[in-house]
Amino acid sequence: MADYIINVAEIEEYQMLNDRQSLDGIFRRAQSAVVGGEVVALVRNNPNGQSYRFNEISTLEDLNEYKKNVYKYVKED
């Protein structure tokens, strides 16, 4: 099983753009991964371009908590 990777810089960009549709898609895929027994990995890129994993999500409860934290910075339409 491969991990589902979420690039946090991408999440932050969608937050700034208030792009709920893109965020919804990411979280739908992440939820499917967790339900399927996969791990969701949160990664960042170093200035040299290498990515590093700084957190893993393996439960729906943890994913929903992360999702709630992300959406609190997105304005309602």
Secondary structure, DSSP 4 states (H G I P E B T S, - for coil): -PPEEEEHHHHHHHHHHT-HHHHHHHHHHHHHHHHTTPPEEEEEE-TTS-EEEEEEE-SHHHHHHHHHHHHTTS---
